[in-house]
């Protein structure tokens, strides 16, 4: 709220110059010296649309006798009609006054009957605005257009980052990089009981987890006319696997996905997710679980250690086209999301664990590269430790 005694004078002067038809509101505003506040512009812009109603109301309550005598120069004082129009509108229409209500009432009482002038004006003006179909907003909102100077992708990314930072609880936007796939909610949002999740319309999956399958599928686009076989070497809990299946279905790419995991508990979790989130033909350890599936893309889930496969002799894996490798790791890249990882120190025991996992990951990656028909291998990890060679 503007508390300056000059606020209403400045707004009335802008209204008076604009009402003289000698210039536009925008030009009059920017030509004023010194520069006026944005509140002055906003108040005048709203007042202009209802000015005939306001002038009629002022005459009805006896606050205005003479007609308006508009000025054209910012060096002149505004006419009484414009000053009272600004004050009357400010005490009648906005949900919150732009200026000082005390000062506004003082001005009104100088020119009109002291008894209930504000309430009388408010009643008459609001009734006039409503009957004219103007309502409180007065004017239809029109989009603001922006002509970009920098590359438009850079501008959009900057705006997107600002939108993300300003997201409030319950709000969401489409992701900047993957707008067709991901919706972005503010930190701390709990969606586990959302109907979207419980009805299997969506799954909670981090953006980083979506990238390896998308990178792999982008790399094998040139093979679109040929059936492909994708091997998910460490598949549980299955988010990457189900994303692979969804993308293959959407692209009409013929092929199948083989999903492996060596741990029985994790494998059972994988199979539950595969049944719940994708209606494709599912084979579990050689047994077809849903032969009536809507989609022909097959998923072959196997309780199997990826390192136990002999790619040279095992015919089931002889035509593997692509392999996605996301092996067990330290999880150090997830520390910001997992408080229990934040509490872990980098002691000698942790260092030994890192070395063992690094050795296992290297072994799995070398094994993936040994498959004779494989053309693409995508390796990912959420560990951020760097190996010094």
HELIX and SHEET records of a PDB file:
HELIX    1   1 UNK A    7  UNK A   19  1                                  13    
HELIX    2   2 UNK A   25  UNK A   31  1                                   7    
HELIX    3   3 UNK A   38  UNK A   49  1                                  12    
HELIX    4   4 UNK A   51  UNK A   60  1                                  10    
HELIX    5   5 UNK A   80  UNK A   92  1                                  13    
HELIX    6   6 UNK A  101  UNK A  111  1                                  11    
HELIX    7   7 UNK A  117  UNK A  131  1                                  15    
HELIX    8   8 UNK A  152  UNK A  165  1                                  14    
HELIX    9   9 UNK A  195  UNK A  198  1                                   4    
HELIX   10  10 UNK A  207  UNK A  219  1                                  13    
HELIX   11  11 UNK A  221  UNK A  223  5                                   3    
HELIX   12  12 UNK A  239  UNK A  250  1                                  12    
HELIX   13  13 UNK A  264  UNK A  277  1                                  14    
HELIX   14  14 UNK A  306  UNK A  308  5                                   3    
HELIX   15  15 UNK A  315  UNK A  317  5                                   3    
HELIX   16  16 UNK A  332  UNK A  334  5                                   3    
HELIX   17  17 UNK A  339  UNK A  342  1                                   4    
HELIX   18  18 UNK A  348  UNK A  369  1                                  22    
SHEET    1   A 2 UNK A 172  UNK A 174  0                                        
SHEET    2   A 2 UNK A 183  UNK A 185 -1                                        
SHEET    1   B 7 UNK A 287  UNK A 288  0                                        
SHEET    2   B 7 UNK A 280  UNK A 284 -1                                        
SHEET    3   B 7 UNK A 295  UNK A 303  1                                        
SHEET    4   B 7 UNK A 255  UNK A 261  1                                        
SHEET    5   B 7 UNK A 228  UNK A 232  1                                        
SHEET    6   B 7 UNK A 322  UNK A 325  1                                        
SHEET    7   B 7 UNK A 376  UNK A 379  1                                        
END                                                                             
